[in-house]
Amino acid sequence: MASDPRPLTEPPVDPLALLESDTTLDAARPLLELVATYFAETRAGEGAVSTWHSAEVIADRLATEMPRNPRPLADVARRLASMLLVDVNRLAHPMYIGHQVSAPLPAAVWTEALISALNQSQAVREMSPSFTPLEHQVIEWMTDLIGWDARAGGTMTSGGTEATLTALLAARARAIPNVWDRGVGPRPPVLVCGEHAHYAVTRAAGVMGLGQSHVVVIPSDGQRMSVPQLRARLAELRHEHKQVMAVVATAGCTSTGAFDDIEAIADACAAFADDNGPLWLHVDAAHGGGALLSPRERPRLAGLARARSVAWDPHKTLLLPLSAGMLLVREEHDLERAYAQSAPYLFTPSEDARAWDMGPRSFQCSRRADVLKVWVAFERYGSQALGALYERLCDMARYLHERLSTHEQFMPLHVPESNILCFSWQPPGEADAAERDVLTDALRERYNRSGRGWITATTLGGRRVLRITVMNARTDRVHLDALVSGLEAEAQRVLQHHR
């Protein structure tokens, strides 16, 4: 008989006993306390916002062998805190004013554990008996906000990239009815979008086999798609006998947060209608969709009800944890054309059952019930408070715009239309454009590594510029004043080092 390969000193492991011992609230407390401590520390605005350690330093710290033996969950929590949490981006810190990732609402954070514990799969209703109807209900809330009728529908997604891909797949099915079986053919249609559209559009073109050469980019006018140039290009495409699969407008573009004129773009789509009717208008409102909840900001989305499809990420300006994206469509049956497949081992062939199952209209099969945290957020805070939080984020960007309007070195580059502001650094003395780009990137890196705050950068008009996105309800005017002071101090050090 073969001998036991384990060392004699190693006790036998009872995996079921380990599992059961972790199911109590006392067992979970060390991990829950990490979350509560994080909330408390960031509320006070204490400590560094991010890390100055390189990826190599952190990787070296983590370079250990795979654990063979169990250790108490309290020990795991301590190791997690010391090895990983010390170097995270602390998005709940009011001085984190960086990417479009939120400091999430606490009630939604606590809901994450419940979503994981229940582990329902949203592909088919029988695998998620209550959360599948819940997803339909929450989607109905959102389509009602847009102004659509009972024919509308949608699905939760991982984010705006998946939502846009699915919407454009549905548009492709309308433009090329047999595309699922025969492909796009030798003369694929074109996609039309603005120059500030998210890369999700060109990615979708590549994934769908259209090719990025079949993406027609319309120049901007003040960070928005130029409607006169859109009309001119649509006229050229018609003259060239090129089919337009869809026009993509953006509500809250990534670089500046600007909103395209949806009403005017919808007018153009109607004016250049083809045999299928008005051109398919998809609105990427992944970032700007939160304006629907604000009576003050909602007018920026005028014309949204005329869109055929809308992408919206509640994990952005509704401040939910990743991931919580949505695709909303004016005609629910459009989604069933996006993924023209059958799977009898999952989807019940009955028409009634197919209406409930989410799998046939979603790119994902195994999909968490992320709709639950959306529902909890609305139940806990209500649409009025969520709309007020969106307005607060926008107000902070506008305050920084006002604050920098008279600054000697930092100049705002646009009036904020949402919670995003880009601004340039004009260092004193002579510097050409290339040197200013280098100095700008150096300033951002030095400021972020200082731990006193965290911001991003982007390229506008071919030049590197600084950029803030207010995604934390805790961020107030005092923090934006501190941002300006911090940048001023680090700017002096950058100039001393580079000149």
Beta strands, then each sheet from edge to edge (+ up, - down):
strand 1: 153-157
strand 2: 190-194
strand 3: 215-218
strand 4: 220-221
strand 5: 224-225
strand 6: 244-250
strand 7: 281-284
strand 8: 309-312
strand 9: 325-329
strand 10: 410-412
strand 11: 420-425
strand 12: 456-460
strand 13: 463-469
sheet 1: 1+ 9- 8+ 7+ 6+ 2+ 3+
sheet 2: 4+ 5-
sheet 3: 10+ 11- 13+ 12-
end
